[in-house]
Amino acid sequence: MPIIQSVDRALKILDLFNEQYSEMKITEISRKLDLNKSTTHSLLKTLKEHNYIKQDTDSGKYSLGLKLLERGQYLLNSMDIREIARKYLIDLSVITGQTTHLVILEGLYGVYIDKVEGASAIVYSRIGKRVPIHSSAVGKSLIAFRQREEIEELLQGYEFFTQTANTMTDKQVYIDELAKVRVQGYSIDNEENEPGIYCIAVPIFDHTNQVVAAISISTTKQTVTSELEQEIVSTLKQTCLEISKALGNKKIYL
């Protein structure tokens, strides 16, 4: 089925905005999408009309509009897993002192759909943040327990781009890492997504025994000891087991 070009271009405009590029002028948007200024202006005007894009009257720069927040909040409110997991995230944050994250898979990225700040948290994060499946602990947990054929399909043509000096950039190395995750029941990000950051994640299974989310705890590399890692793993596993049971899972025992 053919895609509608104007819709595709409008969505690509929205995808341009992130933490690094929170606002841009029309010339920059045109250049990034290789579109002429007239076409870009028409697309921006339409998005602006529906409040998906806003424009600063002084600088002329464009940024994301509040309609996206409204739609995103509606989606989050409709997600049962977020509601079920909330109390567990709070307890986990109190126990560990760190910020806890609830993450789901969207395409080839893990997306933070909830978080609870810990008293000793020193790692920045935000709801809506996306992390690549190959360089993040949550990404590995979200992918590892899928069927081999499905993993191969997901990784078909996947770009193992470099985030840090520790990022896995070889497909077979990544596949071997996923096998390790399946055996041990948890995944780690050892400064693979951000320098100095060490992250541990455990998957959540639904009533069909499929992974539907993952919970992670991030801290700094310098504070992690083998003892602390095992404590976090044990606590995470217990938490994710309880959430999985709440979702109707009766099979998985990490």
Residue pairs with C-beta under 8 A, 6 or more apart in sequence:
6 43
9 33
9 35
9 39
9 43
10 43
10 46
10 47
12 33
13 29
13 33
13 40
13 43
13 44
13 47
13 53
14 47
14 52
14 53
14 64
14 68
16 24
16 29
16 32
16 33
17 23
17 24
17 63
17 64
21 28
22 63
22 64
23 56
23 59
23 61
23 62
23 63
24 32
24 61
24 62
24 63
25 59
25 60
25 61
25 62
26 37
26 40
26 41
26 44
26 60
26 62
27 37
29 35
29 40
29 44
29 62
30 36
30 37
30 39
30 40
33 40
35 43
44 53
44 55
44 62
47 53
47 65
48 54
48 55
48 62
48 65
50 67
51 65
51 66
51 67
52 64
52 65
52 67
52 68
53 62
53 63
53 64
53 65
54 62
54 63
54 64
54 65
54 66
55 61
55 62
55 63
56 62
56 63
72 128
76 82
76 113
76 114
76 127
79 113
81 102
81 104
81 204
81 212
81 213
81 243
81 247
82 102
82 113
82 114
84 243
84 246
84 247
85 102
85 114
85 204
85 213
85 215
85 243
86 114
86 116
88 215
88 239
88 242
88 243
89 100
89 101
89 102
89 114
89 115
89 116
89 215
90 116
91 239
92 100
92 116
92 215
92 217
92 235
92 236
92 239
93 99
93 100
93 116
93 117
93 118
93 119
94 118
94 119
95 235
96 118
96 217
96 232
96 235
97 118
97 119
97 120
97 121
98 118
98 120
98 121
98 123
98 217
98 218
98 219
99 115
99 116
99 117
99 118
99 121
99 123
99 125
99 217
99 218
100 115
100 116
100 118
100 215
100 216
100 217
101 112
101 114
101 115
101 125
101 138
101 215
101 216
101 217
101 218
102 112
102 113
102 114
102 115
102 213
102 214
102 215
103 110
103 111
103 112
103 113
103 131
103 138
103 142
103 201
103 213
103 214
103 215
103 216
104 110
104 111
104 113
104 142
104 212
104 213
105 111
105 133
105 139
105 142
105 143
106 130
108 132
108 133
108 154
108 158
109 130
109 131
109 132
109 133
109 139
110 130
110 131
110 132
110 133
110 136
110 138
110 139
110 142
110 214
111 128
111 129
111 130
112 125
112 126
112 127
112 128
112 129
112 130
112 131
113 127
113 213
114 127
115 125
115 126
115 127
122 219
122 220
123 197
123 218
123 219
123 220
125 218
131 138
131 139
131 193
132 139
132 161
132 163
132 193
133 139
133 140
133 142
133 143
133 154
134 140
134 158
134 160
134 167
134 168
134 174
135 163
135 164
135 167
135 168
135 189
135 192
135 193
136 189
136 192
136 193
136 199
136 201
136 216
137 187
137 188
137 189
137 199
137 200
137 201
137 214
137 216
138 187
138 199
138 201
138 214
138 216
140 177
140 178
140 181
140 187
140 188
140 189
140 201
141 181
141 186
141 187
141 201
141 202
141 203
141 211
141 214
141 216
142 203
142 211
142 213
142 214
143 151
143 154
143 178
144 178
144 179
144 181
144 182
144 187
144 203
144 211
145 181
145 182
145 203
145 205
145 210
145 211
146 154
146 211
151 175
151 178
155 171
155 174
155 175
158 171
160 167
160 168
160 169
160 170
160 171
160 174
161 167
161 169
162 169
163 192
163 193
163 194
164 191
164 192
164 193
164 194
164 195
165 191
165 195
166 190
166 191
166 192
167 192
167 193
168 174
168 177
168 192
177 187
181 187
185 202
185 237
185 254
186 200
186 201
186 202
186 233
186 236
186 237
186 254
187 200
187 201
187 202
188 198
188 199
188 200
188 201
188 229
189 197
189 198
189 199
189 200
189 201
189 218
190 198
190 221
191 197
191 198
191 221
193 199
196 220
196 221
196 222
197 218
197 219
197 220
197 221
198 218
198 219
198 220
198 221
198 223
198 224
199 216
199 217
199 218
199 219
200 216
200 217
200 218
200 229
200 232
200 233
200 236
201 214
201 215
201 216
201 217
201 236
202 214
202 215
202 216
202 233
202 236
202 237
202 239
202 240
202 254
203 211
203 213
203 214
203 240
203 254
204 211
204 212
204 213
204 214
204 215
204 240
204 243
204 244
204 247
205 211
205 212
205 244
205 247
205 249
205 251
205 252
206 212
206 244
206 247
206 248
206 249
207 247
207 248
207 249
207 250
209 249
209 251
209 252
212 247
214 240
215 236
215 239
215 240
215 243
216 236
217 232
217 236
237 254
240 254
241 252
241 253
241 254
244 252
